[in-house]
């Protein structure tokens, strides 16, 4: 079942998409009084979801082409919990780009938070922040939405706390991310978190989901992997985080990105003004954002980027070698 936030007739509401994708049925047609997605997640449970799913096909909804689809959680309650370096091939490309910032062994998951005031929706333009950003990058990620407060969760109970999944583009300012020796600032600028187009409930997938994940820039395939290739999976992450920390209903966990981001190319291929980025996860959908309307890049700067990349690469005596067990599942396709 697909749950979305939309605007129609000047009003913002939560709705359920019909199976054929033609209409949105407002949840208040179905006996739910939630005024936004955060409230909806607070009051929903398995029985209520089953009722929504069963009854949505019986109701006349609003044609999908008559509504404006917003980000499913336009204003998250809290910062987003993010996983860094969570695919092997991405770990290798990140270390090539900046060994000091991204290299080294990773015996435990890397967690960081991403500040968010408003999540962008599918189709919205992104501000590239030219005044402080010279290396704008994209990262297609699977985002996990927590459905009820989670504390001290056992591995076998993890998916009882998962509500569903959506797509998140973890936009990143690489110059800020590397210069500050931590990632918060470079990940948290306004407009740096497109999320969408909707949340798909967990019952649509096996546990854990194994979903093809891709990104495209101007139609060119850049990332091409599968969520089953994560180093640290959903069970481990939720189980570990809830040992001493409560994950509230509505918490968003971004599970990391596979190889193929802009900084992974030689020389790097960062985003330019007018570029169009599409993130795709099979079973969820696609999310496209464009613009970077305040991001301007010159030929001189392109040359500067290439020179800086060459200097970093030549000055490093040895890049980090990742300790990958021989019996580990196959890597991202981009690593073969």
RATAVEN-V192526 format. One record per residue. N is the residue number from 0. RES is the residue in one small letter. SS is DSSP state (H for helix, E for strand, C for the rest). PSI is psi in degrees with one decimal (* if undefined). OMEGA is omega in degrees with one decimal (none if undefined). Layout:
N|RES|SS|PSI|OMEGA ; N|RES|SS|PSI|OMEGA
This chain:
0|x|C|137.1|-179.7 ; 1|x|E|123.3|179.5 ; 2|x|E|132.1|-176.3 ; 3|x|E|162.3|171.2 ; 4|x|E|134.4|-175.0 ; 5|x|E|165.8|174.7 ; 6|x|E|133.0|179.2 ; 7|x|E|129.9|-179.4 ; 8|x|C|30.8|179.0 ; 9|x|C|-2.7|-178.6 ; 10|x|E|140.8|176.3 ; 11|x|E|135.9|-176.5 ; 12|x|E|170.2|175.7 ; 13|x|E|137.4|-179.5 ; 14|x|E|170.1|177.7 ; 15|x|E|132.1|-179.9 ; 16|x|E|133.0|176.7 ; 17|x|C|160.1|-174.4 ; 18|x|C|-35.5|-179.1 ; 19|x|C|0.7|176.5 ; 20|x|C|10.9|-174.2 ; 21|x|C|-29.0|-173.5 ; 22|x|E|152.8|172.6 ; 23|x|E|128.3|177.1 ; 24|x|E|114.5|178.8 ; 25|x|E|139.5|-178.2 ; 26|x|H|-23.2|178.5 ; 27|x|H|-16.0|170.5 ; 28|x|H|-22.0|-172.1 ; 29|x|H|17.8|174.3 ; 30|x|C|10.2|178.9 ; 31|x|C|128.6|-174.7 ; 32|x|C|10.7|-177.2 ; 33|x|C|132.2|-177.4 ; 34|x|C|-15.8|177.3 ; 35|x|C|173.1|-174.4 ; 36|x|H|-35.2|178.1 ; 37|x|H|-43.7|177.6 ; 38|x|H|-41.3|179.1 ; 39|x|H|-44.8|-179.3 ; 40|x|H|-30.5|178.6 ; 41|x|H|-33.0|-171.8 ; 42|x|H|-12.3|-176.2 ; 43|x|C|156.7|170.4 ; 44|x|C|178.5|-174.4 ; 45|x|H|-43.3|-178.7 ; 46|x|H|-40.6|179.2 ; 47|x|H|-38.3|178.8 ; 48|x|H|-40.8|177.4 ; 49|x|H|-39.0|179.0 ; 50|x|H|-43.0|177.4 ; 51|x|H|-45.8|-177.9 ; 52|x|H|-39.6|-178.0 ; 53|x|H|-39.8|-171.9 ; 54|x|H|-18.0|-175.1 ; 55|x|H|-31.6|-178.9 ; 56|x|H|-15.0|-178.4 ; 57|x|H|-12.4|-174.4 ; 58|x|C|148.7|171.5 ; 59|x|C|125.6|-178.2 ; 60|x|C|-163.5|178.3 ; 61|x|E|129.4|178.0 ; 62|x|E|134.3|-175.4 ; 63|x|H|-35.3|-178.0 ; 64|x|H|-1.0|177.2 ; 65|x|H|-0.4|-179.8 ; 66|x|C|157.2|171.8 ; 67|x|E|116.9|-179.6 ; 68|x|E|124.1|176.6 ; 69|x|C|174.8|171.3 ; 70|x|C|141.1|-176.2 ; 71|x|C|-35.1|174.3 ; 72|x|C|84.1|-173.8 ; 73|x|C|-35.0|-178.7 ; 74|x|C|84.7|179.8 ; 75|x|C|151.0|-179.4 ; 76|x|C|-36.9|-172.2 ; 77|x|C|170.4|171.7 ; 78|x|C|156.5|179.1 ; 79|x|E|136.8|174.1 ; 80|x|E|124.5|-175.1 ; 81|x|E|149.0|173.5 ; 82|x|E|128.8|176.9 ; 83|x|E|147.4|174.8 ; 84|x|C|59.2|-173.5 ; 85|x|C|12.2|168.8 ; 86|x|E|137.7|-173.8 ; 87|x|H|-46.6|-177.0 ; 88|x|H|-34.1|176.5 ; 89|x|H|-36.3|177.0 ; 90|x|H|-41.0|-178.8 ; 91|x|H|-42.7|-179.4 ; 92|x|H|-34.2|178.7 ; 93|x|H|-40.9|178.8 ; 94|x|H|-34.7|176.6 ; 95|x|H|-38.8|-178.0 ; 96|x|H|-45.4|-176.5 ; 97|x|C|92.0|-173.5 ; 98|x|H|-38.4|-177.9 ; 99|x|H|-40.9|-176.3 ; 100|x|H|-33.5|-170.5 ; 101|x|H|-9.1|-176.0 ; 102|x|C|-177.9|178.2 ; 103|x|C|160.0|178.5 ; 104|x|C|149.3|-177.5 ; 105|x|C|77.0|-176.8 ; 106|x|C|-18.8|179.4 ; 107|x|C|160.3|179.2 ; 108|x|C|148.1|175.4 ; 109|x|E|117.0|178.0 ; 110|x|E|140.3|170.7 ; 111|x|E|164.6|-179.7 ; 112|x|E|153.4|-179.5 ; 113|x|E|115.2|179.7 ; 114|x|C|138.0|179.1 ; 115|x|C|125.2|173.8 ; 116|x|C|-42.6|178.3 ; 117|x|C|129.5|176.5 ; 118|x|C|134.4|176.3 ; 119|x|E|151.8|178.9 ; 120|x|C|166.8|170.7 ; 121|x|C|127.6|178.2 ; 122|x|C|-14.2|179.9 ; 123|x|C|153.5|178.8 ; 124|x|E|147.8|-179.0 ; 125|x|E|136.0|173.9 ; 126|x|C|121.8|-177.8 ; 127|x|C|-7.5|176.6 ; 128|x|C|59.7|-178.1 ; 129|x|C|-30.4|-175.4 ; 130|x|C|-24.3|-179.1 ; 131|x|C|-5.6|-175.6 ; 132|x|C|127.3|175.5 ; 133|x|C|8.5|-176.9 ; 134|x|C|75.3|-175.4 ; 135|x|E|130.9|-173.8 ; 136|x|E|163.0|-177.7 ; 137|x|C|154.4|175.6 ; 138|x|C|108.2|175.7 ; 139|x|E|130.5|-176.7 ; 140|x|E|148.5|168.4 ; 141|x|E|128.2|177.6 ; 142|x|E|131.0|178.7 ; 143|x|E|132.0|178.4 ; 144|x|E|121.3|179.3 ; 145|x|E|134.4|-174.2 ; 146|x|C|-18.9|177.1 ; 147|x|C|156.8|-176.6 ; 148|x|C|130.2|-174.2 ; 149|x|E|127.0|178.3 ; 150|x|C|133.4|179.3 ; 151|x|C|51.2|-176.8 ; 152|x|C|132.6|176.7 ; 153|x|C|152.9|-178.0 ; 154|x|H|-41.5|-177.9 ; 155|x|H|-9.3|-178.8 ; 156|x|H|-5.8|-169.2 ; 157|x|H|-47.6|-172.5 ; 158|x|H|-7.2|170.5 ; 159|x|H|-20.9|-177.0 ; 160|x|C|-6.3|178.7 ; 161|x|E|128.4|175.8 ; 162|x|E|-46.7|-178.5 ; 163|x|E|-162.5|-171.9 ; 164|x|E|151.9|174.4 ; 165|x|E|-177.7|180.0 ; 166|x|E|138.3|177.6 ; 167|x|E|133.4|173.4 ; 168|x|E|107.0|-177.4 ; 169|x|E|76.3|179.4 ; 170|x|C|141.2|-171.3 ; 171|x|E|136.8|172.1 ; 172|x|E|99.8|-171.7 ; 173|x|H|-34.3|179.7 ; 174|x|H|-39.0|178.2 ; 175|x|H|-38.6|-178.7 ; 176|x|H|-40.7|-177.2 ; 177|x|H|-35.1|-175.7 ; 178|x|H|-26.5|-178.2 ; 179|x|C|-0.1|176.6 ; 180|x|C|4.4|171.6 ; 181|x|C|170.1|-161.7 ; 182|x|C|-5.1|-170.8 ; 183|x|H|-52.0|-175.4 ; 184|x|H|-45.6|-176.8 ; 185|x|H|-13.2|-180.0 ; 186|x|H|-10.1|-162.7 ; 187|x|C|13.8|179.7 ; 188|x|C|155.5|178.0 ; 189|x|C|140.0|-180.0 ; 190|x|C|7.6|-175.5 ; 191|x|C|12.9|-179.0 ; 192|x|E|75.7|168.7 ; 193|x|E|134.3|178.1 ; 194|x|E|133.2|177.8 ; 195|x|E|-167.5|-3.6 ; 196|x|E|-16.1|-179.0 ; 197|x|E|178.0|173.5 ; 198|x|E|129.8|174.8 ; 199|x|E|126.5|-175.8 ; 200|x|E|151.6|-172.0 ; 201|x|H|-25.4|-177.2 ; 202|x|H|-11.0|178.2 ; 203|x|H|-6.8|-173.7 ; 204|x|C|161.9|170.1 ; 205|x|C|163.9|178.6 ; 206|x|C|122.4|-7.5 ; 207|x|C|157.6|-179.4 ; 208|x|C|139.1|175.8 ; 209|x|C|95.1|-168.5 ; 210|x|C|130.9|172.0 ; 211|x|E|133.8|-178.9 ; 212|x|E|131.5|-175.4 ; 213|x|E|159.5|167.6 ; 214|x|E|153.1|-179.8 ; 215|x|E|143.1|171.6 ; 216|x|E|117.5|-176.5 ; 217|x|C|37.8|177.7 ; 218|x|C|-8.2|-179.9 ; 219|x|E|126.9|179.0 ; 220|x|E|126.0|179.1 ; 221|x|E|-48.9|180.0 ; 222|x|E|140.2|-177.3 ; 223|x|E|99.9|-174.8 ; 224|x|E|-159.7|179.7 ; 225|x|E|140.6|-176.5 ; 226|x|H|-15.6|177.7 ; 227|x|H|-9.9|-178.2 ; 228|x|H|10.5|175.2 ; 229|x|E|144.2|175.3 ; 230|x|C|-47.0|178.4 ; 231|x|C|116.1|-174.6 ; 232|x|C|177.1|-176.8 ; 233|x|H|-42.2|-179.1 ; 234|x|H|-48.0|-178.2 ; 235|x|H|-43.1|-175.6 ; 236|x|H|-50.2|-177.6 ; 237|x|H|-41.0|178.7 ; 238|x|H|-45.2|-177.8 ; 239|x|H|-46.5|-176.5 ; 240|x|H|-32.1|-175.6 ; 241|x|C|1.6|173.6 ; 242|x|C|81.4|-178.8 ; 243|x|C|-4.4|178.7 ; 244|x|C|135.2|176.2 ; 245|x|C|125.5|172.2 ; 246|x|E|111.4|-176.1 ; 247|x|C|157.2|172.6 ; 248|x|C|133.4|-176.7 ; 249|x|C|-7.6|176.3 ; 250|x|C|137.4|177.9 ; 251|x|E|126.8|176.6 ; 252|x|E|115.5|177.2 ; 253|x|E|119.8|-165.8 ; 254|x|C|15.1|176.9 ; 255|x|C|166.1|-174.4 ; 256|x|C|148.0|176.3 ; 257|x|C|-179.5|-179.5 ; 258|x|C|157.6|177.3 ; 259|x|C|6.1|177.3 ; 260|x|C|167.7|-174.7 ; 261|x|H|-40.2|-177.3 ; 262|x|H|-12.1|-177.8 ; 263|x|H|-12.7|-179.6 ; 264|x|C|159.9|178.3 ; 265|x|C|106.3|-4.6 ; 266|x|C|167.7|-178.8 ; 267|x|C|150.1|-180.0 ; 268|x|C|80.3|-178.7 ; 269|x|C|169.5|-174.1 ; 270|x|C|143.7|177.4 ; 271|x|C|162.3|176.0 ; 272|x|C|131.8|179.7 ; 273|x|C|-10.1|177.8 ; 274|x|C|153.1|177.8 ; 275|x|E|122.8|-179.4 ; 276|x|E|126.7|176.2 ; 277|x|E|127.1|174.6 ; 278|x|E|137.4|-173.9 ; 279|x|E|131.7|171.0 ; 280|x|E|119.9|-177.7 ; 281|x|C|136.2|-177.2 ; 282|x|C|-16.8|176.9 ; 283|x|C|-54.0|179.1 ; 284|x|E|-154.4|178.6 ; 285|x|E|154.8|177.0 ; 286|x|E|123.7|-176.5 ; 287|x|E|131.9|176.9 ; 288|x|E|147.2|-177.3 ; 289|x|E|-175.7|172.4 ; 290|x|E|-87.9|-170.0 ; 291|x|C|45.0|-165.6 ; 292|x|C|-20.9|176.5 ; 293|x|C|8.2|-179.3 ; 294|x|C|115.9|177.9 ; 295|x|C|139.6|-175.4 ; 296|x|C|138.5|-177.0 ; 297|x|C|166.1|177.4 ; 298|x|H|-35.9|178.0 ; 299|x|H|-42.0|-178.9 ; 300|x|H|-36.9|176.2 ; 301|x|H|-44.4|177.9 ; 302|x|H|-41.6|178.4 ; 303|x|H|-44.0|178.6 ; 304|x|H|-45.2|-177.3 ; 305|x|H|-40.4|179.1 ; 306|x|H|-44.9|179.9 ; 307|x|H|-39.5|178.9 ; 308|x|H|-43.4|-179.7 ; 309|x|H|-41.4|179.3 ; 310|x|H|-46.1|179.5 ; 311|x|H|-42.5|-175.4 ; 312|x|H|-42.5|-176.3 ; 313|x|H|-27.4|-177.0 ; 314|x|H|-14.2|179.6 ; 315|x|C|125.4|-178.6 ; 316|x|C|-29.9|177.9 ; 317|x|C|135.5|176.3 ; 318|x|C|156.3|-179.3 ; 319|x|C|132.6|174.7 ; 320|x|C|122.1|-178.8 ; 321|x|C|137.1|180.0 ; 322|x|C|95.5|-176.7 ; 323|x|C|119.2|-179.5 ; 324|x|C|141.3|-177.5 ; 325|x|C|-28.2|-177.1 ; 326|x|C|12.1|179.2 ; 327|x|C|148.1|177.3 ; 328|x|C|156.7|-178.0 ; 329|x|C|149.0|-176.2 ; 330|x|C|-176.1|174.3 ; 331|x|C|152.3|176.7 ; 332|x|H|-31.8|-178.6 ; 333|x|H|-6.9|-178.2 ; 334|x|H|1.7|-176.5 ; 335|x|C|*|none
